[in-house]
Amino acid sequence: MKLNSLGAASLLALSLVVLSGCDQVEKSTQQVLGKASEAAKQAIDDTHKAAEQALSEATQGLIAPKDDEQDQDSKPEPSSKEA
């Protein structure tokens, strides 16, 4: 009987160690995936910027990249009529 309870306690302790190890692995994996995601986003942004620059050079500035400010400037302002 004493051997069974010792075995059960050992099994429980081993399970807790394994579970805590799995939790640590999960956290590390999330950190690695987060860093990989940021690196991929940066690579995409850099590629987009280089493509815009190449297009601008190829068209000799005939086509300008759109900016949010240009979009806002081209929208007509609502007229306010006073009564």
C-alpha positions as CSV (number, residue, x, y, z in Angstrom):
1,M,0.0,0.0,0.0
2,K,2.8,2.3,0.9
3,L,4.4,1.7,-2.5
4,N,1.2,2.5,-4.4
5,S,0.8,5.9,-2.7
6,L,4.5,6.7,-3.3
7,G,4.1,5.8,-7.0
8,A,1.0,7.9,-7.2
9,A,2.7,10.9,-5.6
10,S,5.7,10.4,-8.0
11,L,3.4,10.2,-11.0
12,L,1.6,13.4,-9.9
13,A,4.8,15.3,-9.4
14,L,6.2,14.1,-12.7
15,S,2.9,15.2,-14.4
16,L,3.2,18.7,-12.9
17,V,6.8,19.0,-14.1
18,V,5.8,17.9,-17.6
19,L,2.9,20.3,-17.7
20,S,5.0,23.3,-16.5
21,G,7.5,22.4,-19.1
22,C,4.8,22.4,-21.8
23,D,3.6,25.8,-20.6
24,Q,7.1,27.2,-20.9
25,V,7.5,25.7,-24.4
26,E,4.2,27.3,-25.4
27,K,5.3,30.7,-24.2
28,S,8.6,30.4,-26.0
29,T,6.9,29.4,-29.2
30,Q,4.5,32.4,-29.0
31,Q,7.5,34.7,-28.5
32,V,9.3,33.2,-31.5
33,L,6.2,33.4,-33.7
34,G,5.6,37.0,-32.6
35,K,9.2,37.9,-33.6
36,A,8.8,36.1,-36.9
37,S,5.6,37.9,-37.6
38,E,7.2,41.3,-37.0
39,A,10.1,40.4,-39.2
40,A,7.8,39.3,-42.0
41,K,5.7,42.5,-41.7
42,Q,8.9,44.6,-41.9
43,A,10.1,42.7,-45.0
44,I,6.7,43.2,-46.6
45,D,6.8,47.0,-45.8
46,D,10.3,47.3,-47.1
47,T,9.4,45.4,-50.3
48,H,6.4,47.6,-50.8
49,K,8.5,50.8,-50.4
50,A,11.1,49.5,-52.8
51,A,8.4,48.6,-55.4
52,E,6.9,52.1,-55.1
53,Q,10.3,53.7,-55.6
54,A,11.1,51.5,-58.6
55,L,7.7,52.3,-60.1
56,S,8.2,56.0,-59.5
57,E,11.7,55.8,-61.2
58,A,10.3,53.8,-64.1
59,T,7.5,56.2,-64.8
60,Q,9.8,59.2,-64.1
61,G,7.5,60.6,-61.5
62,L,4.4,60.6,-63.7
63,I,2.6,58.4,-61.2
64,A,3.0,59.5,-57.6
65,P,2.3,57.1,-54.7
66,K,-1.0,57.9,-52.9
67,D,-0.7,59.3,-49.4
68,D,-3.6,59.7,-46.9
69,E,-3.0,63.4,-47.0
70,Q,-3.5,63.5,-50.8
71,D,-6.7,61.5,-50.5
72,Q,-8.0,64.0,-47.9
73,D,-7.0,67.0,-50.0
74,S,-8.8,65.7,-53.1
75,K,-12.1,65.2,-51.3
76,P,-14.4,68.2,-51.5
77,E,-15.1,70.0,-48.3
78,P,-18.8,70.1,-47.2
79,S,-20.2,73.5,-47.8
80,S,-21.9,75.1,-44.8
81,K,-24.8,77.3,-45.8
82,E,-25.8,79.9,-43.3
83,A,-29.6,80.6,-43.1
